Amino acid sequence: MSDSLDDLRTRINTFVQERDWEQFHSPKNLAMAMIVEAAELVEHFQWNTIEQSYQLSAEKREQVSHELADTFVYLLRIAEVTGVDLIAATNAKIDLNAKKYPVEKVRGSNAKYTAYE
């Protein structure tokens, strides 16, 4: 086991290659699979109050962790097959969001940036 993103990507890639699943891992299929897993995650919170969504039992937290992991695996695979560096892309997106949502205009607000442009 490893804590690094690169090691995790390697482990997932090996898992996929050993099973000859690369043939099924088109960006389209992976994106669809990721959304299915994200929907399964949402099911665990459906109809909960905000407070209930924070107060997960140990069993529910484990189920949520499995759905998060499934979603994360598909996200990593999409990045792998499309050649996207997730760390670089995320840093670039945070920089873009910092320009779209300047602290002095948005602090404490959940309005979309188009509301104050």
N, C-alpha and C positions, 0 to 999 in steps of 0.2 A: 504494500500500500504506500501511497505517496500523497503529499499535500500539494504538490505543484500542479498547475494547470497543464503544463507540457507532459508530465508523467501520466496524468489522467487521460489526456488525449491519446497518448501512446497505448495505454491500457485498453481504452475503448476501441481504438483502431485494430488492435490485435484481436480483441473479442469478435469484432465484426469480420475480420479476415479469416479467422479460424472457422467461422460458420458459413463462409462464402455469401455473406449478406450484402457486400458492396454493390452487387447487381441490382439490389432493390433500393439503394440509398441515393436516389436522385434528389436534387434540392426540393422538387415538388413533393415527393413522397415524405421526405423528412420534415418539411414544413407542416404538412398535413398531420403527421404523427405527433409532432410537437404540440399542435393545437388540440388534438384529442387528449393528450396527457394534461395540458393546461386546463381543459374543461373538466377532467376528472379531479384536478386539484380544486377547482371552483366548487364542485359538488360538496366538498367537505365543509364549505362555509355557507352554502345556500340556505337561506331562511334564518341564519343566525343573526342575532343582534351584533352590533359592533363589540360590545363587551364579551359576548359569548365567543366571538372569533379570536379573542385573546386568551381565553380560558380553555385550552385544549387538554383533554385527558391524555394520559401517556399513550393509550392505544390510538387515539385520534392523531396525536402528534407524529406517531410512527407512520400512520397512513399518509399524512400530509408530507412527511419526509420522503416517502417512496414516490409520490407524484411529483414532488419538486425534483427529485433525482432523475426520474424519467424525462421530465421536461428539459432538464439541464443536459442530459446525454444527447437528446435530439438537437438541442441548440449547438452543442459542440460539434456534432456530426455535420450539421448544415454549414457551419463555419469551415469545417475541414474540407468538405467537397466543393465549396465555392471559393476557397482560398482566402477567406476573410480572417484577419488577425483580430480576434475579439478584444484583446486588451487595447490595441491601437484604435480600433473602431469605437470602443467605449470611451476612451480618453478624448477622442475627437468629438464625439457626441456630447460629452459633458462640457467641453469648451464651447460648442455651438449653443447648448442650452444656457450656459452662463451669459452669453450675449443676448439670447432671446428673453431670458428671465433675470434681468439685473436685480440684485438684492434690494437696492433702494426703491424699486418699483413693485416688487412682488412679495416682499417679506410678509408672511402671514396670510397670503391670498392664494386661492387655488384657481384663479382665473387664467384662461389661456392667454398666451402672449398677444394674440390679436386684439384682446380687449383693451390694451393700453398702448398699442403702437401709435 
